[in-house]
Amino acid sequence: MENQWTFNSQEEGMWGYDEFSTKKEAIKAGIEYAKDEKWGNLYVGQIKQEPVPCCIDIDGIIESVGESIDEIDSGDSGYSENFFNSLTNEQEIDLELMLEETFNKWVEKHNIKSQAFTIKNVTKINLLEEK
């Protein structure tokens, strides 16, 4: 998908037509399709696959650890409160960065690709002038 070319009837919105290796191929196929559909304009653009987003909820993770501590001691000892109070902001940031790095390595190891993409290098072709 990355760096392939595609076409559409408008610059914004969904781009869901075929993919082509070159811009020239996309223009040729797009013009043929646009003629059948009676489009006034053809837009040709290059596909840029977006990375898999990493959204680590560090506060949720730390809260979950505190809840697990409470389950162990029935919440009577105050250990979870001691745990929360012992953490510094720097430690939380460090943990978040480590987990993001681990997540990104996992995505790379398993070659997980996002299905989200954007279109760049868009060219507008006025088909009414082509006639």
C-alpha positions as CSV (number, residue, x, y, z in Angstrom):
1,M,0.0,0.0,0.0
2,E,2.8,2.5,0.9
3,N,3.8,4.8,-1.9
4,Q,1.2,3.4,-4.3
5,W,-0.9,5.8,-6.3
6,T,-4.7,6.0,-6.4
7,F,-7.5,8.3,-7.7
8,N,-10.7,9.9,-6.5
9,S,-13.5,12.3,-7.6
10,Q,-12.7,14.7,-4.8
11,E,-9.7,15.8,-2.8
12,E,-11.3,15.2,0.6
13,G,-13.2,12.1,1.9
14,M,-12.7,8.4,1.3
15,W,-10.2,7.3,-1.3
16,G,-11.0,3.6,-2.0
17,Y,-10.2,3.0,-5.6
18,D,-7.5,0.7,-7.0
19,E,-3.8,1.1,-6.3
20,F,-1.1,1.6,-8.9
21,S,2.7,1.5,-8.9
22,T,3.1,4.8,-10.7
23,K,1.3,8.1,-10.9
24,K,1.0,7.7,-14.7
25,E,-0.9,4.4,-14.3
26,A,-3.3,5.9,-11.7
27,I,-4.0,8.9,-14.0
28,K,-4.7,6.6,-17.0
29,A,-7.0,4.3,-15.0
30,G,-8.6,7.3,-13.2
31,I,-9.4,9.1,-16.5
32,E,-11.1,5.9,-17.9
33,Y,-13.1,5.5,-14.7
34,A,-14.0,9.2,-14.5
35,K,-15.3,9.2,-18.0
36,D,-17.8,6.4,-17.2
37,E,-18.9,8.1,-14.1
38,K,-19.0,11.6,-15.7
39,W,-16.7,13.2,-13.2
40,G,-15.7,16.9,-13.7
41,N,-12.4,16.5,-11.9
42,L,-10.0,13.7,-11.2
43,Y,-7.7,13.7,-8.2
44,V,-4.6,11.5,-8.1
45,G,-2.6,11.0,-5.0
46,Q,0.1,8.9,-3.3
47,I,-0.9,6.6,-0.5
48,K,0.9,7.1,2.9
49,Q,0.2,4.3,5.3
50,E,-0.1,5.6,8.9
51,P,1.7,3.8,11.7
52,V,-0.1,1.8,14.3
53,P,-0.9,4.2,17.1
54,C,0.6,3.5,20.5
55,C,-1.7,4.7,23.4
56,I,-0.3,3.6,26.7
57,D,-2.6,4.5,29.5
58,I,0.0,4.7,32.3
59,D,-2.5,6.0,34.9
60,G,-4.8,3.1,34.2
61,I,-1.9,0.6,34.5
62,I,-0.7,2.1,37.8
63,E,-4.3,2.1,39.1
64,S,-4.7,-1.5,38.1
65,V,-1.5,-2.4,40.1
66,G,-3.0,-0.6,43.1
67,E,-6.2,-2.5,42.8
68,S,-4.3,-5.8,42.6
69,I,-2.4,-4.8,45.8
70,D,-5.8,-4.1,47.5
71,E,-7.1,-7.5,46.4
72,I,-4.0,-9.2,48.0
73,D,-4.5,-7.6,51.4
74,S,-8.2,-6.8,51.3
75,G,-7.4,-3.1,51.1
76,D,-6.8,-3.0,54.9
77,S,-3.1,-2.3,55.1
78,G,-2.8,0.8,53.0
79,Y,-0.1,-0.8,50.8
80,S,-1.7,0.5,47.6
81,E,-1.8,4.0,49.0
82,N,1.9,3.7,49.9
83,F,2.6,2.4,46.4
84,F,0.9,5.3,44.8
85,N,2.7,7.8,47.0
86,S,6.1,6.3,46.4
87,L,6.0,6.9,42.7
88,T,7.5,10.0,41.2
89,N,6.4,11.7,38.0
90,E,9.8,10.7,36.5
91,Q,9.2,7.1,37.3
92,E,5.8,7.2,35.7
93,I,7.2,8.8,32.5
94,D,10.0,6.3,32.4
95,L,7.6,3.4,32.6
96,E,5.4,4.9,29.9
97,L,8.4,5.3,27.6
98,M,9.5,1.7,28.3
99,L,6.0,0.3,27.5
100,E,5.7,2.4,24.3
101,E,9.1,1.1,23.2
102,T,8.0,-2.5,23.9
103,F,4.7,-2.0,22.1
104,N,6.5,-0.6,19.0
105,K,9.0,-3.5,19.0
106,W,6.1,-6.0,19.2
107,V,4.3,-4.2,16.2
108,E,7.6,-4.4,14.2
109,K,8.4,-8.0,15.2
110,H,4.9,-9.2,14.0
111,N,4.8,-6.9,11.0
112,I,1.5,-5.4,12.2
113,K,0.3,-2.8,9.7
114,S,-2.3,-0.1,10.2
115,Q,-5.2,0.0,7.8
116,A,-5.3,3.7,8.1
117,F,-3.7,5.9,5.4
118,T,-3.5,9.4,4.2
119,I,-3.1,10.8,0.7
120,K,-0.2,13.0,-0.2
121,N,1.1,14.6,-3.4
122,V,-2.4,15.2,-4.7
123,T,-2.8,16.5,-8.3
124,K,-6.1,17.8,-9.6
125,I,-6.9,17.1,-13.3
126,N,-9.8,19.1,-14.7
127,L,-11.5,16.6,-17.0
128,L,-13.7,19.2,-18.6
129,E,-10.6,20.8,-20.1
130,E,-9.4,17.4,-21.4
131,K,-12.2,17.1,-23.9
